Amino acid sequence: MTIPIPLRTDFDGPALRRPAKATKNAAQARRILALAEIYDGGSRSDAGRLRDVTVQIIRNWVVRFNARGPDG
């Protein structure tokens, strides 16, 4: 089992839900809500299952989020 890439520490679940609610881009909202699920204590596999994507895609989203923030 590999160690997951940690999420940024300057955000939390509620802080991510605000931009997810405000965006008009459905794909961006889906990515942000998956990350909020992880911040709230859910597993990455649960977040992937809820959003109908693989754990590898969740990992890619985490890497992009860590580099660019919610707009990434």
C-alpha positions as CSV (number, residue, x, y, z in Angstrom):
1,M,0.0,0.0,0.0
2,T,1.3,3.4,-0.9
3,I,1.2,6.6,1.2
4,P,-1.3,9.1,-0.2
5,I,-0.1,12.5,-1.2
6,P,-1.1,14.9,1.5
7,L,-3.6,17.7,0.7
8,R,-2.7,21.4,1.2
9,T,-3.1,22.6,4.8
10,D,-4.5,26.0,3.9
11,F,-8.0,24.6,3.0
12,D,-10.6,22.4,4.6
13,G,-13.9,20.8,3.5
14,P,-16.2,23.8,4.1
15,A,-13.7,26.2,2.5
16,L,-13.8,24.1,-0.6
17,R,-17.5,23.7,-0.8
18,R,-18.0,27.5,-1.2
19,P,-16.1,27.7,-4.6
20,A,-17.8,24.4,-5.7
21,K,-21.2,26.0,-5.1
22,A,-20.2,29.2,-6.9
23,T,-18.7,27.7,-10.1
24,K,-20.7,27.2,-13.2
25,N,-18.3,24.5,-14.4
26,A,-19.8,21.1,-13.4
27,A,-16.5,19.2,-13.8
28,Q,-14.7,21.7,-11.6
29,A,-17.4,21.4,-8.9
30,R,-17.1,17.6,-9.0
31,R,-13.3,17.7,-8.5
32,I,-13.6,20.2,-5.7
33,L,-16.3,18.2,-3.9
34,A,-14.2,15.1,-4.1
35,L,-11.4,16.9,-2.4
36,A,-13.7,18.3,0.2
37,E,-14.8,14.7,0.9
38,I,-11.2,13.8,1.6
39,Y,-10.7,16.8,3.9
40,D,-13.8,15.7,5.9
41,G,-12.2,12.4,6.6
42,G,-13.5,10.3,3.7
43,S,-11.1,7.9,2.0
44,R,-9.8,8.6,-1.5
45,S,-11.5,5.4,-2.8
46,D,-14.8,6.7,-1.3
47,A,-14.4,10.0,-3.0
48,G,-13.7,8.3,-6.3
49,R,-16.7,6.0,-5.9
50,L,-19.0,9.0,-5.1
51,R,-17.7,10.9,-8.2
52,D,-17.5,7.8,-10.4
53,V,-13.7,8.0,-11.0
54,T,-10.7,5.9,-10.2
55,V,-8.3,6.5,-7.3
56,Q,-5.6,7.4,-9.9
57,I,-7.8,10.3,-11.1
58,I,-8.4,11.4,-7.5
59,R,-4.6,11.4,-7.1
60,N,-4.2,13.5,-10.2
61,W,-6.8,16.0,-8.8
62,V,-4.8,16.2,-5.5
63,V,-1.6,16.9,-7.3
64,R,-3.2,19.6,-9.4
65,F,-5.0,21.1,-6.4
66,N,-1.8,21.2,-4.4
67,A,-0.1,23.1,-7.2
68,R,-2.8,25.5,-8.3
69,G,-5.5,25.6,-5.6
70,P,-9.3,25.2,-6.3
71,D,-9.0,27.0,-9.7
72,G,-6.6,24.3,-11.0
